[in-house]
Amino acid sequence: MIDSGLRDRAGRHVTLRSVDDDNWRDVADIAPRDDQRTWVAALAARYLVLTMRSDVWTSLAVYADETVVGHVMWGVDDDGSRWIGGMVIGAAEQDRGVGRAVVRTLADWLAAQAGGSVVRLSYHPDNTPAARLYTSLGFTPTGTLEDDELVAELRP
Ligand SMILES: CC(C)(COP(=O)(O)OP(=O)(O)OC[C@H]1O[C@@H](n2cnc3c(N)ncnc32)[C@H](O)[C@@H]1OP(=O)(O)O)[C@@H](O)C(=O)NCCC(=O)NCCS
């Protein structure tokens, strides 16, 4: 479990946990709002399949107290940089402060690895909510594009 002790605006304790035999169905069913499907997969199930097929990515279940409310994944690039991807908070759970707690928790955990790693992520240029969230947490655009998404990084 990755736990920075952060809470959402309702006071729920936000933690990141392994996807396991008990929670994988709830994680797979996590869906963004319909209007967000141009930016991310329609269901977190897509990311679970990706991480099962990949040596690079690891999926995590996002919990608010004991409820699964989202999916996020992390990976290590060839240059040793850490990446955050597959970030989806379920439609009914958005705008409650969960996403902020998730990015802070995972970015801190990843940055602490290997004696201080750069942490990168990418987002669709039109995804204003994601851009605001990441920028407010210190991520800065690198000026590069990856799969038509803007890359941003947090330096140690
Ligand atoms: C982007 C996303 C992960 C944010 O998660 P969340 O739990 O709703 O975010 P929070 O409630 O913690 O809000 C964090 C910040 O995000 C931004 N934000 C969230 N919703 C927003 C909206 N509708 N419009 C503009 N900014 C918004 C704000 O900067 C907000 O700051 P605040 O904490 O001062 O209010 C969530 O909206 C989501 O899952 N979207 C669909 C999938 C997606 O786009 N993932 C990112 C792919 S790169």
The ligand as an SDF file (V2000), in Angstrom:
LIG
                    3D

 48 50  0  0  0  0  0  0  0  0999 V2000
   -8.2740   14.7830  -14.0750 C   0  0  0  0  0  0  0  0  0  0  0  0
   -8.8280   13.9830  -12.8890 C   0  0  0  0  0  0  0  0  0  0  0  0
   -7.9430   12.7740  -12.6360 C   0  0  0  0  0  0  0  0  0  0  0  0
   -8.8250   14.8740  -11.6380 C   0  0  0  0  0  0  0  0  0  0  0  0
   -9.2900   14.1210  -10.5500 O   0  0  0  0  0  0  0  0  0  0  0  0
  -10.3110   14.7440   -9.4810 P   0  0  0  0  0  0  0  0  0  0  0  0
  -10.4210   13.8130   -8.3420 O   0  0  0  0  0  0  0  0  0  0  0  0
  -11.5710   15.1130  -10.1650 O   0  0  0  0  0  0  0  0  0  0  0  0
   -9.5000   16.0680   -9.1010 O   0  0  0  0  0  0  0  0  0  0  0  0
   -9.5540   16.9140   -7.7450 P   0  0  0  0  0  0  0  0  0  0  0  0
  -10.9390   16.9970   -7.2240 O   0  0  0  0  0  0  0  0  0  0  0  0
   -8.5070   16.4020   -6.8260 O   0  0  0  0  0  0  0  0  0  0  0  0
   -9.1360   18.3410   -8.2820 O   0  0  0  0  0  0  0  0  0  0  0  0
   -7.7640   18.6180   -8.4650 C   0  0  0  0  0  0  0  0  0  0  0  0
   -7.5710   19.7570   -9.4010 C   0  0  0  0  0  0  0  0  0  0  0  0
   -7.9230   19.3390  -10.7270 O   0  0  0  0  0  0  0  0  0  0  0  0
   -8.4290   20.4560  -11.4400 C   0  0  0  0  0  0  0  0  0  0  0  0
   -9.7950   20.1340  -11.8420 N   0  0  0  0  0  0  0  0  0  0  0  0
  -10.5450   19.0910  -11.4270 C   0  0  0  0  0  0  0  0  0  0  0  0
  -11.7510   19.1160  -12.0520 N   0  0  0  0  0  0  0  0  0  0  0  0
  -11.7210   20.1950  -12.8620 C   0  0  0  0  0  0  0  0  0  0  0  0
  -12.6480   20.7640  -13.7980 C   0  0  0  0  0  0  0  0  0  0  0  0
  -13.8470   20.2130  -14.0170 N   0  0  0  0  0  0  0  0  0  0  0  0
  -12.2860   21.8780  -14.4670 N   0  0  0  0  0  0  0  0  0  0  0  0
  -11.0760   22.4490  -14.2660 C   0  0  0  0  0  0  0  0  0  0  0  0
  -10.1600   21.9630  -13.3900 N   0  0  0  0  0  0  0  0  0  0  0  0
  -10.4800   20.8610  -12.7090 C   0  0  0  0  0  0  0  0  0  0  0  0
   -8.3620   21.6480  -10.5260 C   0  0  0  0  0  0  0  0  0  0  0  0
   -7.1100   22.2680  -10.6990 O   0  0  0  0  0  0  0  0  0  0  0  0
   -8.4160   20.9960   -9.1600 C   0  0  0  0  0  0  0  0  0  0  0  0
   -7.8300   21.8540   -8.2390 O   0  0  0  0  0  0  0  0  0  0  0  0
   -8.4360   22.0500   -6.7520 P   0  0  0  0  0  0  0  0  0  0  0  0
   -7.9360   20.8950   -5.9680 O   0  0  0  0  0  0  0  0  0  0  0  0
   -7.8510   23.3600   -6.3240 O   0  0  0  0  0  0  0  0  0  0  0  0
   -9.9230   22.0780   -6.8810 O   0  0  0  0  0  0  0  0  0  0  0  0
  -10.3000   13.5160  -13.1190 C   0  0  0  0  0  0  0  0  0  0  0  0
  -11.0650   14.6330  -13.5370 O   0  0  0  0  0  0  0  0  0  0  0  0
  -10.4220   12.4280  -14.1530 C   0  0  0  0  0  0  0  0  0  0  0  0
  -10.3520   11.2300  -13.8340 O   0  0  0  0  0  0  0  0  0  0  0  0
  -10.6500   12.8170  -15.4290 N   0  0  0  0  0  0  0  0  0  0  0  0
  -10.8350   11.8490  -16.5080 C   0  0  0  0  0  0  0  0  0  0  0  0
   -9.5610   11.1200  -16.8430 C   0  0  0  0  0  0  0  0  0  0  0  0
   -8.4050   12.0520  -17.1130 C   0  0  0  0  0  0  0  0  0  0  0  0
   -8.5210   13.0530  -17.8170 O   0  0  0  0  0  0  0  0  0  0  0  0
   -7.2510   11.6630  -16.5690 N   0  0  0  0  0  0  0  0  0  0  0  0
   -6.0120   12.3960  -16.7460 C   0  0  0  0  0  0  0  0  0  0  0  0
   -5.3110   11.8500  -17.9330 C   0  0  0  0  0  0  0  0  0  0  0  0
   -3.7450   12.6620  -18.1770 S   0  0  0  0  0  0  0  0  0  0  0  0
  1  2  1  0
  2  3  1  0
  2  4  1  0
  2 36  1  0
  4  5  1  0
  5  6  1  0
  6  7  2  0
  6  8  1  0
  6  9  1  0
  9 10  1  0
 10 11  2  0
 10 12  1  0
 10 13  1  0
 13 14  1  0
 14 15  1  0
 15 16  1  0
 15 30  1  0
 16 17  1  0
 17 18  1  0
 17 28  1  0
 18 19  1  0
 18 27  1  0
 19 20  2  0
 20 21  1  0
 21 22  1  0
 21 27  2  0
 22 23  1  0
 22 24  2  0
 24 25  1  0
 25 26  2  0
 26 27  1  0
 28 29  1  0
 28 30  1  0
 30 31  1  0
 31 32  1  0
 32 33  2  0
 32 34  1  0
 32 35  1  0
 36 37  1  0
 36 38  1  0
 38 39  2  0
 38 40  1  0
 40 41  1  0
 41 42  1  0
 42 43  1  0
 43 44  2  0
 43 45  1  0
 45 46  1  0
 46 47  1  0
 47 48  1  0
M  END
$$$$
